[in-house]
């Protein structure tokens, strides 16, 4: 079987410094990668010097491509699994990373949708006249129960004022905004523990408009990671092809 397009023949030998120079890392890093199982074991000359092949070069390209796509920890686990012959475990790690990326996209879309709703003024109820809302009124408006609003309060999502005479909760404009955002985030799969920090960002930013700007940066990061995943997938596919073509005894082709 021929090596993947762009990959040199297996009988080309590389020193650690050769691989390091191509990727702007140190020769010691190459040796460390081999020691940690991220690269296959190198062949040795009679004098004990390491000699790497095209398979090692592709392993290095694969690992370096995996890191921005799946993170350092997952990338190490993938390479160790592949080099140990456990391809299924490596692919499961990749699948879990893609699933996490999909959840992040769903969360981003939920937040963006929520912010779009929150930038529209309320169209009904006593809020229009500047009055505070009672817990039952707010619960009815957003389609939850009063018990849910109390649960959100315990989780730090809401912090309504109390009537000085009766002790009843009174929800102002910001509370209404936060409650609607919390409802939409819950529908998007957000956990309560994750909603409180988002609402804290809204309050600190002074409203959903400022948070929308941070969502743009978040979306760009997701896009960059998705593209990195595509690149990493191609490098990993080439590496698996080289490993499949290698002699069964593990010796490089000559």
Secondary structure as GFF3:
##gff-version 3
##sequence-region A 1 254
A	DSSP	alpha_helix	16	23	.	.	.	ID=ss1
A	DSSP	alpha_helix	27	35	.	.	.	ID=ss2
A	DSSP	beta_strand	43	44	.	.	.	ID=ss3
A	DSSP	beta_strand	50	51	.	.	.	ID=ss4
A	DSSP	alpha_helix	54	70	.	.	.	ID=ss5
A	DSSP	alpha_helix	72	83	.	.	.	ID=ss6
A	DSSP	alpha_helix	87	118	.	.	.	ID=ss7
A	DSSP	three_ten_helix	126	129	.	.	.	ID=ss8
A	DSSP	alpha_helix	135	142	.	.	.	ID=ss9
A	DSSP	alpha_helix	146	154	.	.	.	ID=ss10
A	DSSP	beta_strand	161	162	.	.	.	ID=ss11
A	DSSP	beta_strand	169	170	.	.	.	ID=ss12
A	DSSP	alpha_helix	173	187	.	.	.	ID=ss13
A	DSSP	alpha_helix	192	205	.	.	.	ID=ss14
A	DSSP	alpha_helix	208	245	.	.	.	ID=ss15
###
